[in-house]
Amino acid sequence: MSKAESSIRLLLVDDHPLVIDGISARLKNEPNLNVIGTANNGKDALQQARQINPDVVLMDVTMPIMGGVEATHLFKTELPDIKILIFSMHDDHEYIVKLMKAGAYGYLLKDASSDELIKAIEAVHQGSTYFSAGASQSLFRNQAEIDLTAKPSVLTNREEAVLKQIADGQCNKNFARALDISVRTVETHRINIKHKLNFSTAAGLTRYALEHNLIKLS
């Protein structure tokens, strides 16, 4: 099987050519990653994505014509199967919250290493969430953004275990294996957890887990 057939298909979106060139060069020899397109704004990214159908879009926030927040909203509405990973220099809490609410699967700061970039791409491709350390610290700094009135007792022990795995960025298959349950059961638990806690985003679930000491920031 060729690299094109077996690898994660990436669309890179950034208005700085040097960033695009640098990422493309770094990922060129990664056997499981394949850059299939580039764009310099959100509008162009959406147009290209409809044609080339990437698995993951690695996208900046501040861009001309259409920025990352609006583009993420439209990807979520029009192309929901495509995973969005934000790659930005901004560690502002408001940016991160807006993008996670818009449907991004992860947020990586541009000071991250290339190895962490690859790890983040692989995580969101599997359906997990990923925050770099700086993004996590900013996301959870301001407690006013997300309602934390739900109490840990509303979850069963198994649901808390599933929530911990979600917040740790594990994919369904991995933590189904870890908990010795089926993937279908994991999905049922996820739905129940979101309903009980009244959170619709991975960011909300992750923050709940952090605030109730189910996980710790690294």
DONU-570290 format. One record per residue: residue number from 1; x, y, z of N, C-alpha, C in turn. Coordinates in pm, whole numbers, padded with zeros to 5 digits. Example, Ala and Ser with C-alpha at 12.3 -4.5 7.8 and 13.67 -1.06 7.14 Angstrom:
2
[1,[01319,-00569,00780],[01230,-00450,00780],[01320,-00330,00780]] [2,[01285,-00225,00708],[01367,-00106,00714],[01290,00003,00787]] 
***
This chain:
218
[1,[00084,-00120,00000],[00000,00000,00000],[00088,00125,00000]] [2,[00059,00221,-00085],[00139,00343,-00095],[00111,00437,00020]] [3,[00202,00534,00040],[00184,00634,00145],[00052,00708,00126]] [4,[00018,00745,00003],[-00103,00821,-00026],[-00228,00743,00015]] [5,[-00222,00609,00005],[-00339,00528,00034],[-00356,00500,00183]] [6,[-00245,00497,00257],[-00250,00453,00396],[-00235,00564,00498]] [7,[-00197,00684,00456],[-00161,00788,00551],[-00276,00884,00581]] [8,[-00257,00966,00685],[-00351,01071,00721],[-00337,01184,00620]] [9,[-00448,01222,00559],[-00446,01324,00455],[-00465,01462,00518]] [10,[-00367,01550,00495],[-00364,01680,00562],[-00384,01796,00466]] [11,[-00462,01894,00512],[-00473,02023,00444],[-00414,02127,00539]] [12,[-00311,02199,00495],[-00244,02301,00577],[-00299,02438,00541]] [13,[-00337,02517,00642],[-00399,02648,00619],[-00327,02753,00704]] [14,[-00255,02842,00637],[-00182,02949,00706],[-00149,03056,00603]] [15,[-00154,03183,00644],[-00128,03291,00549],[00020,03327,00540]] [16,[00105,03251,00606],[00250,03272,00598],[00313,03157,00520]] [17,[00362,03183,00399],[00421,03077,00316],[00534,03001,00384]] [18,[00614,03070,00466],[00724,03003,00533],[00675,02897,00632]] [19,[00561,02925,00696],[00503,02827,00788],[00457,02703,00711]] [20,[00387,02726,00602],[00341,02616,00516],[00460,02534,00466]] [21,[00561,02604,00415],[00679,02535,00361],[00750,02455,00469]] [22,[00762,02515,00588],[00832,02448,00697],[00761,02322,00743]] [23,[00630,02331,00760],[00554,02214,00803],[00556,02106,00695]] [24,[00538,02147,00572],[00539,02051,00461],[00671,01976,00455]] [25,[00781,02051,00471],[00913,01989,00466],[00933,01891,00582]] [26,[00885,01930,00700],[00902,01843,00817],[00821,01716,00804]] [27,[00702,01724,00746],[00614,01608,00739],[00636,01521,00615]] [28,[00720,01570,00526],[00738,01503,00397],[00779,01356,00412]] [29,[00863,01328,00509],[00915,01192,00523],[00844,01111,00631]] [30,[00734,01166,00684],[00657,01089,00780],[00570,00988,00706]] [31,[00586,00858,00731],[00515,00757,00652],[00364,00760,00666]] [32,[00313,00809,00779],[00167,00805,00799],[00102,00942,00783]] [33,[00175,01041,00730],[00119,01174,00709],[00143,01217,00565]] [34,[00041,01276,00504],[00051,01316,00365],[-00016,01450,00344]] [35,[00063,01554,00316],[00008,01687,00289],[-00048,01687,00147]] [36,[-00180,01698,00135],[-00244,01690,00003],[-00289,01825,-00049]] [37,[-00276,01930,00035],[-00318,02062,-00011],[-00278,02170,00087]] [38,[-00272,02293,00039],[-00244,02409,00124],[-00339,02523,00087]] [39,[-00363,02611,00183],[-00447,02728,00160],[-00398,02840,00250]] [40,[-00429,02966,00212],[-00382,03078,00293],[-00494,03153,00364]] [41,[-00617,03099,00359],[-00728,03156,00436],[-00839,03052,00447]] [42,[-00934,03079,00537],[-01039,02982,00564],[-01130,02956,00446]] [43,[-01160,03058,00367],[-01248,03041,00252],[-01188,02945,00151]] [44,[-01060,02967,00121],[-00991,02880,00026],[-00981,02738,00083]] [45,[-00962,02727,00214],[-00952,02596,00277],[-01082,02516,00259]] [46,[-01195,02581,00278],[-01324,02514,00260],[-01344,02469,00116]] [47,[-01309,02555,00023],[-01324,02520,-00118],[-01237,02399,-00153]] [48,[-01114,02401,-00106],[-01025,02289,-00136],[-01071,02161,-00067]] [49,[-01116,02174,00058],[-01157,02056,00134],[-01273,01983,00066]] [50,[-01364,02058,00005],[-01476,01996,-00066],[-01426,01911,-00183]] [51,[-01313,01948,-00240],[-01259,01878,-00356],[-01167,01763,-00319]] [52,[-01079,01785,-00219],[-00975,01685,-00191],[-01004,01600,-00068]] [53,[-01104,01638,00012],[-01150,01558,00126],[-01036,01515,00220]] [54,[-00974,01609,00288],[-00867,01572,00382],[-00924,01506,00507]] [55,[-00840,01436,00580],[-00879,01379,00708],[-00870,01484,00819]] [56,[-00763,01565,00813],[-00735,01665,00915],[-00698,01797,00848]] [57,[-00751,01906,00902],[-00712,02040,00858],[-00631,02104,00971]] [58,[-00507,02138,00943],[-00421,02208,01038],[-00428,02356,01002]] [59,[-00489,02436,01090],[-00528,02572,01050],[-00489,02678,01152]] [60,[-00442,02792,01100],[-00412,02909,01181],[-00544,02978,01220]] [61,[-00534,03077,01309],[-00652,03150,01354],[-00669,03282,01278]] [62,[-00566,03366,01283],[-00574,03499,01224],[-00527,03495,01079]] [63,[-00623,03508,00986],[-00592,03503,00843],[-00681,03603,00770]] [64,[-00640,03649,00652],[-00725,03741,00574],[-00845,03668,00514]] [65,[-00944,03745,00471],[-01065,03697,00403],[-01156,03617,00496]] [66,[-01104,03508,00551],[-01180,03430,00649],[-01082,03369,00749]] [67,[-01103,03400,00876],[-01015,03349,00981],[-01054,03211,01029]] [68,[-00978,03163,01126],[-00996,03027,01173],[-01126,03000,01247]] [69,[-01176,03098,01323],[-01298,03076,01399],[-01417,03054,01305]] [70,[-01435,03146,01210],[-01546,03133,01115],[-01532,03007,01031]] [71,[-01410,02979,00987],[-01387,02861,00904],[-01418,02733,00981]] [72,[-01381,02729,01108],[-01409,02610,01190],[-01559,02589,01203]] [73,[-01635,02696,01226],[-01781,02687,01231],[-01835,02624,01103]] [74,[-01786,02671,00988],[-01837,02623,00861],[-01795,02480,00833]] [75,[-01673,02444,00871],[-01630,02305,00857],[-01722,02214,00939]] [76,[-01751,02255,01062],[-01835,02174,01150],[-01974,02156,01090]] [77,[-02026,02260,01025],[-02160,02255,00968],[-02164,02180,00836]] [78,[-02068,02210,00749],[-02072,02158,00612],[-01991,02030,00591]] [79,[-01881,02015,00666],[-01792,01900,00647],[-01756,01841,00783]] [80,[-01854,01790,00856],[-01833,01750,00995],[-01738,01633,01015]] [81,[-01711,01555,00912],[-01621,01441,00927],[-01474,01480,00925]] [82,[-01446,01602,00882],[-01308,01649,00877],[-01269,01706,01013]] [83,[-01157,01661,01067],[-01111,01705,01199],[-01029,01834,01184]] [84,[-01055,01931,01273],[-00984,02058,01270],[-00887,02065,01388]] [85,[-00759,02089,01356],[-00656,02111,01457],[-00604,02253,01437]] [86,[-00620,02337,01539],[-00573,02475,01531],[-00425,02481,01566]] [87,[-00351,02557,01485],[-00206,02573,01504],[-00178,02722,01501]] [88,[-00161,02782,01619],[-00161,02927,01627],[-00055,02979,01723]] [89,[-00019,03106,01707],[00072,03172,01799],[-00005,03232,01918]] [90,[-00138,03238,01908],[-00220,03301,02011],[-00252,03203,02124]] [91,[-00218,03240,02247],[-00255,03158,02362],[-00365,03225,02443]] [92,[-00439,03315,02376],[-00547,03388,02441],[-00663,03294,02474]] [93,[-00711,03301,02597],[-00819,03214,02643],[-00943,03226,02555]] [94,[-00978,03349,02517],[-01099,03371,02438],[-01091,03302,02302]] [95,[-00976,03313,02236],[-00957,03245,02108],[-00979,03094,02123]] [96,[-00915,03037,02224],[-00920,02892,02241],[-01062,02845,02269]] [97,[-01132,02914,02358],[-01270,02876,02391],[-01360,02886,02268]] [98,[-01348,02997,02193],[-01430,03014,02073],[-01408,02901,01974]] [99,[-01283,02863,01955],[-01251,02760,01856],[-01296,02622,01901]] [100,[-01285,02592,02029],[-01333,02463,02076],[-01485,02455,02068]] [101,[-01551,02566,02100],[-01698,02569,02087],[-01740,02559,01941]] [102,[-01657,02611,01851],[-01687,02606,01708],[-01672,02466,01652]] [103,[-01598,02379,01723],[-01586,02241,01677],[-01445,02192,01652]] [104,[-01343,02271,01688],[-01205,02225,01672],[-01178,02108,01767]] [105,[-01096,02016,01724],[-01060,01900,01806],[-00937,01925,01892]] [106,[-00859,02026,01855],[-00739,02051,01931],[-00682,02189,01905]] [107,[-00591,02230,01992],[-00530,02362,01981],[-00383,02348,02018]] [108,[-00298,02379,01922],[-00154,02364,01939],[-00088,02499,01916]] [109,[-00002,02538,02009],[00071,02664,01992],[00191,02642,01899]] [110,[00228,02748,01828],[00334,02735,01728],[00473,02721,01787]] [111,[00484,02729,01919],[00614,02701,01980],[00630,02552,02012]] [112,[00530,02471,01973],[00538,02327,01996],[00646,02265,01908]] [113,[00699,02153,01953],[00800,02082,01873],[00732,02010,01757]] [114,[00812,01973,01658],[00757,01900,01544],[00704,01764,01586]] [115,[00767,01702,01686],[00719,01573,01735],[00581,01588,01799]] [116,[00560,01698,01872],[00429,01721,01933],[00324,01749,01826]] [117,[00364,01821,01721],[00272,01846,01610],[00222,01715,01551]] [118,[00313,01623,01527],[00276,01493,01471],[00183,01418,01566]] [119,[00216,01421,01694],[00133,01356,01796],[-00008,01414,01797]] [120,[-00018,01547,01785],[-00148,01614,01786],[-00230,01576,01664]] [121,[-00167,01574,01548],[-00237,01536,01425],[-00293,01394,01436]] [122,[-00212,01303,01485],[-00256,01165,01499],[-00370,01153,01600]] [123,[-00364,01231,01708],[-00468,01225,01811],[-00603,01272,01757]] [124,[-00605,01387,01691],[-00734,01439,01642],[-00787,01352,01528]] [125,[-00699,01293,01451],[-00744,01203,01344],[-00821,01085,01402]] [126,[-00781,01040,01522],[-00849,00928,01587],[-00976,00972,01658]] [127,[-01005,01103,01657],[-01125,01152,01722],[-01103,01200,01863]] [128,[-00976,01206,01907],[-00945,01254,02040],[-00922,01405,02037]] [129,[-00920,01466,02155],[-00885,01607,02164],[-00738,01620,02199]] [130,[-00679,01734,02162],[-00538,01756,02196],[-00515,01905,02223]] [131,[-00457,01935,02338],[-00416,02070,02372],[-00268,02068,02407]] [132,[-00191,02160,02351],[-00054,02175,02397],[-00058,02231,02538]] [133,[00053,02220,02611],[00054,02261,02752],[00014,02408,02768]] [134,[00067,02495,02683],[00035,02638,02692],[-00111,02665,02666]] [135,[-00169,02595,02569],[-00311,02612,02538],[-00398,02562,02653]] [136,[-00359,02451,02715],[-00434,02397,02828],[-00436,02495,02944]] [137,[-00321,02552,02975],[-00313,02646,03087],[-00401,02768,03062]] [138,[-00402,02816,02938],[-00485,02931,02905],[-00633,02894,02907]] [139,[-00666,02778,02854],[-00805,02735,02845],[-00870,02725,02981]] [140,[-00798,02675,03079],[-00856,02648,03210],[-00831,02760,03312]] [141,[-00771,02869,03266],[-00736,02978,03357],[-00860,03052,03406]] [142,[-00954,03077,03315],[-01071,03157,03348],[-01192,03067,03367]] [143,[-01242,03057,03486],[-01349,02963,03516],[-01487,03016,03481]] [144,[-01494,03137,03431],[-01625,03196,03402],[-01684,03149,03271]] [145,[-01602,03089,03184],[-01649,03058,03049],[-01740,02936,03043]] [146,[-01717,02839,03133],[-01791,02714,03125],[-01856,02685,03259]] [147,[-01983,02649,03259],[-02056,02623,03381],[-02010,02492,03444]] [148,[-01966,02500,03569],[-01917,02381,03637],[-02008,02343,03754]] [149,[-02137,02370,03743],[-02228,02345,03854],[-02256,02197,03873]] [150,[-02232,02117,03768],[-02257,01973,03783],[-02159,01915,03884]] [151,[-02204,01818,03963],[-02120,01760,04067],[-02075,01621,04024]] [152,[-01958,01577,04074],[-01907,01447,04035],[-02003,01333,04060]] [153,[-02089,01347,04162],[-02179,01238,04199],[-02283,01208,04091]] [154,[-02301,01297,03993],[-02400,01269,03890],[-02351,01160,03795]] [155,[-02221,01131,03797],[-02166,01029,03709],[-02143,00899,03786]] [156,[-02163,00788,03717],[-02128,00660,03776],[-01977,00644,03774]] [157,[-01926,00545,03846],[-01782,00520,03848],[-01730,00488,03707]] [158,[-01808,00413,03632],[-01765,00378,03496],[-01765,00502,03407]] [159,[-01866,00588,03423],[-01870,00710,03344],[-01754,00803,03378]] [160,[-01716,00809,03504],[-01599,00888,03542],[-01472,00831,03478]] [161,[-01463,00699,03473],[-01347,00636,03409],[-01342,00669,03261]] [162,[-01458,00666,03195],[-01464,00700,03053],[-01429,00847,03033]] [163,[-01485,00934,03118],[-01455,01077,03107],[-01307,01104,03122]] [164,[-01242,01036,03215],[-01097,01053,03234],[-01022,01016,03107]] [165,[-01063,00909,03042],[-00998,00867,02918],[-01020,00970,02808]] [166,[-01142,01025,02800],[-01171,01128,02700],[-01081,01249,02722]] [167,[-01074,01294,02849],[-00995,01412,02881],[-00847,01389,02860]] [168,[-00802,01265,02874],[-00662,01232,02851],[-00629,01224,02702]] [169,[-00732,01238,02617],[-00709,01238,02473],[-00705,01101,02409]] [170,[-00761,01001,02476],[-00761,00866,02422],[-00874,00848,02321]] [171,[-00850,00770,02218],[-00956,00741,02121],[-01046,00631,02177]] [172,[-01166,00620,02120],[-01263,00522,02169],[-01208,00380,02171]] [173,[-01138,00342,02067],[-01088,00206,02056],[-00988,00176,02168]] [174,[-00899,00273,02196],[-00797,00252,02298],[-00857,00238,02436]] [175,[-00952,00330,02472],[-01001,00315,02608],[-01111,00211,02620]] [176,[-01169,00166,02510],[-01256,00048,02517],[-01172,-00073,02556]] [177,[-01052,-00079,02498],[-00960,-00188,02532],[-00913,-00176,02677]] [178,[-00881,-00053,02719],[-00831,-00031,02856],[-00936,-00065,02960]] [179,[-01062,-00035,02930],[-01170,-00060,03026],[-01238,-00195,03004]] [180,[-01192,-00268,02902],[-01247,-00400,02870],[-01397,-00394,02842]] [181,[-01435,-00295,02757],[-01574,-00282,02713],[-01573,-00260,02562]] [182,[-01689,-00267,02499],[-01696,-00250,02354],[-01693,-00103,02317]] [183,[-01656,-00076,02192],[-01656,00061,02142],[-01797,00118,02146]] [184,[-01897,00036,02115],[-02037,00080,02119],[-02076,00124,02261]] [185,[-02029,00049,02361],[-02057,00086,02500],[-01990,00217,02537]] [186,[-01868,00237,02488],[-01798,00364,02511],[-01878,00479,02454]] [187,[-01930,00463,02333],[-02009,00569,02271],[-02135,00599,02354]] [188,[-02197,00496,02407],[-02315,00516,02491],[-02279,00595,02616]] [189,[-02167,00559,02677],[-02121,00634,02795],[-02093,00780,02761]] [190,[-02032,00805,02647],[-02001,00942,02606],[-02129,01025,02593]] [191,[-02229,00967,02530],[-02357,01037,02512],[-02420,01067,02649]] [192,[-02418,00968,02738],[-02476,00987,02871],[-02401,01094,02950]] [193,[-02269,01095,02939],[-02188,01193,03011],[-02219,01334,02962]] [194,[-02224,01352,02831],[-02255,01484,02776],[-02393,01532,02821]] [195,[-02489,01438,02823],[-02624,01474,02864],[-02629,01512,03012]] [196,[-02564,01433,03097],[-02566,01459,03241],[-02496,01589,03277]] [197,[-02383,01616,03212],[-02305,01735,03247],[-02346,01857,03167]] [198,[-02430,01837,03066],[-02476,01946,02981],[-02361,02015,02908]] [199,[-02264,01933,02863],[-02154,01984,02782],[-02163,01919,02644]] [200,[-02146,02000,02541],[-02151,01945,02405],[-02014,01941,02341]] [201,[-01913,01999,02407],[-01780,02005,02346],[-01679,01926,02428]] [202,[-01572,01884,02360],[-01463,01814,02429],[-01395,01906,02529]] [203,[-01389,02035,02498],[-01327,02130,02590],[-01401,02134,02723]] [204,[-01534,02134,02717],[-01613,02137,02838],[-01592,02012,02923]] [205,[-01590,01896,02857],[-01568,01771,02929],[-01429,01767,02991]] [206,[-01331,01813,02916],[-01193,01813,02966],[-01179,01905,03086]] [207,[-01241,02020,03077],[-01232,02113,03189],[-01302,02058,03314]] [208,[-01418,01998,03295],[-01488,01936,03408],[-01398,01834,03476]] [209,[-01333,01749,03394],[-01244,01647,03450],[-01129,01709,03527]] [210,[-01075,01818,03476],[-00966,01886,03543],[-01011,01945,03677]] [211,[-01125,02015,03675],[-01173,02082,03795],[-01213,01983,03905]] [212,[-01248,01861,03866],[-01288,01762,03964],[-01179,01657,03986]] [213,[-01055,01698,03951],[-00934,01618,03984],[-00934,01478,03921]] [214,[-01002,01464,03806],[-00995,01338,03734],[-00870,01331,03648]] [215,[-00819,01447,03609],[-00692,01455,03537],[-00615,01572,03593]] [216,[-00487,01578,03557],[-00402,01690,03596],[-00329,01740,03473]] [217,[-00304,01870,03467],[-00225,01927,03358],[-00081,01882,03372]] [218,[-00021,01849,03258],[00120,01810,03261],[00208,01932,03262]] 
***
